[in-house]
Amino acid sequence: MEDNTGMACDTKVDLIDELGIDFSLDTTIDMLGPPEIPSPLQGKSYSCFVSDSDRVLARVSVKNLEENLQAGTAPASFELAGPRQEIFFNPEGLKSAIVTCGGLCPGINDVIRSIVLTLHYGYGAKYIYGIRYGLRGFNPESGLSPMELTVQSVNGIHEYGGTILGSSRGPQPVDVIVDTLERLGISILFIIGGDGTFRAGAGIADEVRRRGLKISIVAVPKTIDNDIYLVSKTFGFETAVEMACQSIRCAHTEATGAPNCIGLVKVMGRYSGFIAAAATVALREVNFCLIPESDFDLDGPGGFLDALEKRLDARSHAVVVLAEGAGQKYVSGPEQGRDLSGNLKLGDIGIFMRDRIKEHFRNVNKEVFVRYIDPSYIIRSVPANVDDRLYCGNLGQNAVHAAMAGKTAMMVSYWNDRYVHVPLSAAISKRKMVNLKSRFWMSVLESTGQSSLKAS
């Protein structure tokens, strides 16, 4: 380990996790400089300090551990999150900023509130600004002035969905963003967002480093799809699954209320089908779960429509849950384009499947009823549930502790039941997806009884 004037605890991750994802990542956390200021938390009886040498194993169980130890290879690990006894920034006069980017997600306001309260009550840092409408708020051409965040202004915001700062998609010039940080005298920037936001954050950190500035960039992972790499779960995911379950229950009630009725529910999940899969396992009333990671055929023996027909013949009702990114080969075209975040625009698989199911059963002279439910915008806009609120509070607090210690270009993550620090470079190296060979997906198949849905 190097001393605290440079990079802290240089450790490589080289393993395969429980979902079969290959790791070969550097878990080193960048430091702005040596933390030499006694933390104000030292005077508070509730403080529980940790050090940079406290580590969390990347895997709870490690294959061939004895061979690794004989070879002198230490088990891979992440830096433990939490308050440090010495900090880098002097809280007096310190200016911090918070920005929220991308789509809405339950719990954003909870994270904002947690950051503000921890800065104010924990460290006595009272100059906190909210950048309005995402990265657009950094650009003077937008005409958006920062919002002053105080204990009073964030009181009660956790009771509401969305974000009080507003959000937006799309990039802004990195040099303009850093110019604004310099002009406002910001020393800490908290970015709340997903993969695209983290890529922007990594670029901001690089430009800050190039200019020789002492500005900490700390990220809090936000995506309702739960697809950020090296995070056990993202905040808002449990709320999203809970809300999805409500829609699936309604679909099941409708399906059992008429002969040959099909309840069809579309939930969010552009590239990763975690919401659809988790809701399926939670309720066990779903007969087909279609996600982006698992390809399926519509027609032919063994295809989806054939399996659906057999299900109706056997039970005269069915419930189908599909993620928005499932079956895109049927609805995407060469001119589908990209959104402001650079993501391919999705075809509407929900409407397509609704109409295709009706067409199929008309062709076989079988009367069916399809009840289609798309709760996507309701799910992402509601306030967080209790579990997510607790999670958001801890994420915000640990983000502040990391930033005050002078750590940068990193995200706060939850890994193996501990809060840890993960470099942004590692977080954006891959996308987390449902592993079709995992115990999680096997649970889905055991619950639904669905086959591969590939035509023979």
C-alpha positions in Angstrom: 0.0 0.0 0.0 1.2 3.5 -0.8 1.0 6.3 1.6 -1.9 8.7 1.6 -0.2 11.3 -0.6 -0.9 9.1 -3.7 -3.2 6.3 -4.7 -4.7 4.3 -1.9 -4.3 0.6 -1.7 -3.6 -0.6 -5.2 -5.6 -3.8 -5.6 -6.6 -5.8 -8.7 -9.8 -7.8 -9.1 -9.3 -10.9 -11.1 -12.2 -13.3 -10.5 -15.6 -14.6 -11.7 -18.5 -13.6 -9.6 -21.6 -15.6 -8.7 -23.3 -14.5 -11.9 -20.5 -15.7 -14.1 -19.2 -12.2 -14.9 -15.4 -11.9 -15.5 -13.6 -9.3 -13.5 -10.2 -7.9 -14.2 -10.4 -4.5 -12.7 -8.3 -2.0 -10.7 -10.1 -1.1 -7.5 -7.8 1.7 -6.6 -9.5 4.9 -5.5 -8.0 8.2 -6.6 -7.2 10.8 -3.9 -6.9 14.5 -4.3 -4.2 14.6 -1.7 -3.3 13.6 1.9 -6.3 14.0 4.3 -4.7 15.9 7.2 -7.6 17.8 8.8 -9.2 16.2 11.9 -12.7 15.3 11.1 -15.5 17.2 12.9 -17.0 13.8 13.5 -14.2 13.1 16.0 -16.1 15.2 18.5 -19.4 13.3 18.1 -20.0 10.3 20.2 -21.8 8.4 17.4 -18.9 8.3 14.9 -17.6 4.9 13.8 -14.4 5.5 11.8 -12.9 3.2 9.2 -9.6 3.4 7.3 -8.4 2.9 3.8 -6.9 -0.4 4.8 -10.3 -1.8 5.7 -11.4 -3.9 2.8 -14.5 -5.8 1.6 -13.9 -9.1 -0.3 -15.1 -9.0 -3.8 -16.3 -12.5 -3.4 -17.6 -14.2 -0.2 -16.5 -17.5 -1.6 -13.4 -17.9 -3.7 -12.5 -20.9 -5.8 -8.9 -22.3 -5.3 -8.2 -19.9 -2.5 -5.4 -22.1 -1.2 -3.7 -22.0 -4.6 -4.0 -18.3 -4.8 -2.5 -17.8 -1.3 0.4 -20.2 -2.2 1.0 -18.0 -5.2 1.0 -14.9 -3.1 -2.2 -13.6 -4.6 -4.4 -11.9 -2.1 -8.2 -12.2 -2.5 -9.6 -9.2 -4.4 -11.3 -6.5 -2.4 -12.9 -3.1 -2.4 -12.2 -0.2 -0.1 -14.7 0.0 2.8 -16.9 3.1 2.8 -17.5 5.2 5.9 -16.2 8.3 7.8 -12.4 8.8 8.1 -10.7 10.4 11.1 -8.8 12.8 8.9 -10.4 14.6 6.0 -9.1 16.5 3.0 -11.4 19.5 2.8 -11.9 22.1 5.4 -15.6 22.3 6.0 -15.5 26.1 6.7 -16.5 27.8 3.5 -16.6 24.6 1.5 -19.0 24.6 -1.5 -20.6 21.4 -2.8 -23.0 20.7 -5.6 -25.4 18.0 -6.5 -26.7 17.1 -10.0 -29.2 14.4 -11.0 -29.2 13.1 -14.5 -31.2 10.6 -16.7 -34.6 9.2 -16.1 -36.5 9.4 -12.9 -36.2 6.7 -10.2 -37.8 6.3 -6.8 -35.5 7.6 -4.1 -33.6 10.5 -5.8 -34.9 13.1 -3.4 -34.0 10.8 -0.5 -30.4 10.8 -1.7 -30.3 14.5 -2.1 -31.7 15.0 1.3 -29.2 12.6 2.9 -26.3 14.4 1.3 -27.5 17.8 2.5 -28.2 16.7 6.0 -24.8 14.9 6.3 -22.8 17.8 5.0 -24.7 20.2 7.3 -25.0 18.3 10.5 -22.0 16.0 10.2 -19.4 18.3 8.9 -20.8 21.8 9.3 -20.6 22.5 5.5 -23.5 24.7 4.7 -22.9 25.9 1.1 -24.6 23.3 -1.0 -26.0 23.9 -4.5 -28.3 21.9 -6.7 -27.6 22.0 -10.4 -30.9 22.2 -12.2 -32.0 19.8 -15.0 -29.0 17.6 -15.2 -25.8 18.5 -16.9 -27.6 21.2 -18.9 -27.6 23.3 -15.7 -23.8 23.6 -16.0 -24.0 25.4 -19.3 -24.5 29.1 -19.0 -26.4 29.1 -22.3 -29.2 27.2 -20.6 -29.9 30.2 -18.3 -30.4 27.9 -15.3 -29.1 29.2 -12.0 -28.1 26.7 -9.3 -30.6 26.1 -6.5 -29.4 26.7 -2.9 -30.0 23.6 -0.8 -30.5 24.0 2.9 -31.8 21.8 5.7 -35.1 23.7 5.4 -35.4 23.4 1.6 -34.9 19.6 1.6 -37.4 19.1 4.5 -40.0 16.6 3.4 -38.8 16.1 -0.2 -38.4 12.4 0.5 -42.2 12.2 0.5 -42.3 12.9 -3.2 -41.2 11.1 -6.3 -38.9 12.5 -9.0 -36.2 15.0 -8.2 -36.5 18.6 -6.9 -33.6 19.5 -9.1 -35.1 18.3 -12.3 -33.2 16.0 -14.7 -32.3 15.7 -18.4 -30.5 13.5 -20.8 -27.7 14.2 -23.1 -24.1 15.4 -22.8 -22.7 18.9 -22.3 -19.1 20.0 -23.1 -16.8 18.8 -20.3 -14.7 22.0 -20.4 -17.9 24.1 -19.9 -18.9 21.9 -16.9 -15.5 22.3 -15.3 -15.5 26.0 -16.1 -18.7 26.4 -14.2 -17.4 24.4 -11.2 -14.4 26.7 -11.1 -16.6 29.8 -11.5 -18.9 28.8 -8.7 -16.0 27.7 -6.4 -17.3 24.1 -6.1 -15.0 21.7 -4.4 -17.2 18.6 -4.3 -19.6 17.5 -7.0 -22.1 14.7 -6.3 -23.5 13.1 -9.4 -26.6 10.9 -9.2 -27.2 8.9 -12.3 -26.6 5.8 -14.4 -24.1 4.5 -16.9 -24.2 7.6 -19.2 -23.9 10.0 -16.3 -21.0 8.0 -14.9 -19.2 8.3 -18.2 -19.7 12.0 -18.1 -18.5 12.0 -14.5 -15.3 10.1 -15.5 -14.7 12.7 -18.2 -15.2 15.6 -15.7 -12.7 14.0 -13.3 -10.2 13.6 -16.1 -10.5 17.3 -17.0 -10.3 18.4 -13.4 -7.1 16.3 -13.1 -5.7 17.8 -16.3 -6.2 21.3 -15.0 -4.6 20.4 -11.6 -7.8 21.3 -9.7 -8.8 19.9 -6.3 -12.4 19.0 -7.0 -13.9 15.7 -5.8 -16.3 13.8 -8.1 -18.3 11.3 -6.3 -21.2 9.3 -7.9 -24.3 7.6 -6.5 -25.6 4.8 -8.8 -29.1 5.5 -10.0 -31.0 3.3 -12.5 -34.3 1.7 -12.1 -33.1 -1.1 -14.4 -30.5 -2.2 -11.8 -27.9 -2.6 -14.6 -24.9 -0.7 -13.1 -21.9 -2.9 -12.8 -20.3 -3.8 -9.4 -23.5 -2.7 -7.5 -25.5 -5.4 -5.8 -28.7 -3.4 -6.4 -29.4 0.2 -7.3 -31.7 2.4 -5.2 -35.3 2.4 -6.4 -35.1 -1.1 -7.7 -37.1 -2.6 -4.8 -39.8 0.0 -5.1 -40.0 -0.6 -8.8 -40.4 -4.4 -8.3 -43.1 -3.7 -5.7 -45.0 -1.5 -8.0 -44.6 -3.9 -10.9 -46.0 -6.6 -8.7 -49.1 -4.5 -8.2 -49.7 -4.3 -12.0 -49.0 -8.1 -12.4 -51.6 -8.8 -9.7 -54.1 -6.7 -11.6 -53.2 -8.6 -14.8 -53.7 -11.9 -13.1 -57.1 -10.9 -11.8 -58.1 -9.8 -15.3 -56.8 -13.0 -16.8 -58.7 -15.3 -14.5 -61.9 -13.2 -14.9 -62.7 -14.2 -18.4 -62.2 -17.4 -20.6 -59.0 -17.5 -22.6 -57.8 -14.2 -21.2 -54.2 -13.1 -21.2 -52.8 -10.5 -18.9 -49.8 -8.8 -20.6 -47.6 -6.4 -18.5 -44.7 -4.4 -19.8 -42.1 -3.1 -17.3 -38.9 -1.1 -17.7 -35.6 -2.8 -18.6 -33.9 -1.6 -21.7 -30.9 -4.0 -21.7 -31.4 -5.9 -18.4 -34.5 -7.7 -17.3 -34.1 -7.5 -13.5 -37.4 -5.9 -12.7 -39.4 -8.4 -14.8 -37.5 -11.3 -13.4 -37.6 -10.2 -9.8 -41.3 -9.4 -10.0 -42.0 -12.8 -11.6 -40.2 -14.7 -8.7 -41.8 -12.5 -6.1 -45.4 -13.2 -7.2 -45.1 -16.6 -8.9 -48.3 -15.9 -10.8 -46.5 -15.3 -14.1 -46.5 -17.9 -16.8 -44.0 -16.2 -19.2 -41.2 -13.8 -18.4 -39.5 -12.3 -21.5 -36.3 -10.3 -21.0 -33.6 -8.8 -23.3 -31.0 -11.3 -22.2 -33.1 -14.3 -23.3 -33.9 -14.5 -27.0 -37.2 -16.1 -28.0 -39.0 -17.1 -31.2 -42.6 -16.1 -31.8 -43.7 -18.7 -34.3 -43.2 -22.4 -34.9 -43.4 -25.4 -32.5 -41.9 -24.5 -29.2 -42.0 -20.7 -29.9 -43.8 -18.3 -27.6 -47.2 -18.2 -29.4 -47.2 -22.0 -29.6 -46.4 -22.2 -25.8 -49.0 -19.6 -25.0 -51.7 -21.5 -27.0 -50.9 -24.7 -25.1 -51.1 -22.7 -21.8 -54.6 -21.5 -22.6 -55.7 -24.9 -23.7 -54.6 -26.3 -20.3 -55.7 -23.4 -17.9 -57.7 -21.0 -20.1 -55.7 -18.0 -18.8 -52.1 -16.7 -18.8 -50.0 -13.9 -17.4 -47.1 -12.6 -19.5 -44.5 -10.1 -18.2 -42.0 -8.6 -20.6 -39.2 -6.1 -20.2 -39.3 -3.1 -22.6 -36.0 -4.3 -24.2 -37.2 -7.9 -24.9 -37.7 -9.1 -28.4 -36.3 -6.0 -30.1 -35.5 -8.0 -33.2 -39.2 -7.9 -33.9 -39.8 -4.1 -33.5 -36.5 -2.4 -34.3 -35.5 -1.1 -37.6 -32.5 0.5 -39.4 -33.9 4.0 -38.7 -34.8 3.7 -35.1 -32.2 6.3 -34.0 -30.8 7.1 -30.6 -32.0 9.2 -27.7 -30.2 12.1 -26.1 -28.2 9.7 -23.9 -27.0 7.8 -26.9 -29.2 4.7 -26.3 -30.9 3.1 -29.2 -34.5 4.0 -29.3 -36.6 1.0 -28.5 -39.5 -0.3 -30.5 -42.7 -0.8 -28.5 -42.6 -4.5 -27.8 -45.7 -4.2 -25.6 -48.0 -2.9 -28.3 -46.4 -5.3 -30.8 -47.0 -8.4 -28.6 -50.5 -7.3 -27.8 -51.4 -7.1 -31.5 -49.4 -10.1 -32.5 -51.1 -12.3 -29.9 -54.5 -11.2 -31.1 -53.5 -11.9 -34.7 -52.3 -15.4 -34.0 -55.4 -16.5 -32.2 -57.6 -15.0 -34.9 -55.7 -17.1 -37.4 -56.3 -20.3 -35.4 -60.0 -19.4 -34.9 -59.7 -19.1 -31.1 -61.3 -16.3 -29.2 -59.0 -14.7 -26.7 -59.0 -11.5 -24.6 -55.8 -9.5 -24.0 -55.5 -7.1 -21.1 -52.5 -4.9 -21.7 -50.9 -2.9 -18.8 -47.9 -0.6 -19.1 -47.1 1.0 -15.7 -43.6 2.2 -16.7 -43.9 5.9 -15.9 -46.0 5.3 -12.8 -43.3 2.9 -11.5 -40.4 5.3 -11.9 -42.2 8.3 -10.6 -43.5 7.2 -7.2 -41.8 7.9 -3.8 -39.4 5.2 -2.6 -40.6 2.5 -0.2 -39.1 2.1 3.3 -36.3 -0.3 2.3 -35.2 2.0 -0.5 -35.4 5.1 1.7 -33.0 3.4 4.2 -30.7 2.5 1.3 -30.8 6.0 -0.2 -29.9 7.5 3.2 -26.9 5.3 3.6 -25.7 5.9 0.1 -25.9 9.7 0.6 -24.1 9.6 3.9 -21.2 7.4 2.5 -20.9 9.6 -0.5 -20.3 12.6 1.7 -17.8 10.7 3.9 -15.8 9.7 0.7 -15.9 13.2 -0.7 -14.8 14.9 2.5 -11.8 12.5 2.7 -10.7 13.7 -0.7 -11.6 10.7 -2.7 -12.6 11.2 -6.4 -13.6 9.6 -9.7 -15.5 6.9 -7.7 -19.0 5.7 -6.9 -20.5 4.5 -3.6 -21.6 0.9 -4.0 -23.3 -1.8 -2.0 -21.4 -5.1 -2.3 -21.5 -8.2 -0.1 -23.7 -6.4 2.5 -21.2 -3.6 2.9 -20.9 -0.1 1.5 -17.8 0.2 -0.6 -15.9 2.6 -2.9 -15.6 1.6 -6.6 -13.7 3.5 -9.3 -15.8 5.0 -12.0 -13.6 3.4 -14.5 -14.5 0.0 -13.2 -18.2 0.9 -12.9 -18.5 1.9 -16.6 -16.4 -1.0 -17.9 -19.4 -3.3 -18.3 -23.2 -3.5 -17.9 -24.8 -5.7 -15.4 -27.2 -8.2 -17.0 -29.3 -11.2 -15.9 -27.1 -14.3 -16.3 -29.1 -17.0 -17.9 -27.1 -19.6 -16.0 -27.5 -18.1 -12.6 -29.6 -19.4 -9.8 -31.7 -16.2 -10.1 -32.8 -17.0 -13.7 -33.3 -20.7 -12.8 -35.8 -19.4 -10.1 -37.7 -17.6 -12.8 -37.9 -20.7 -15.0 -39.0 -22.9 -12.0 -41.7 -20.4 -11.1 -43.1 -19.9 -14.7 -42.5 -23.4 -16.1 -41.6 -21.8 -19.4 -39.4 -23.5 -21.9 -36.6 -21.9 -23.9 -39.3 -20.5 -26.3 -37.1 -21.3 -29.2 -38.9 -23.0 -32.1 -37.7 -26.5 -33.0 
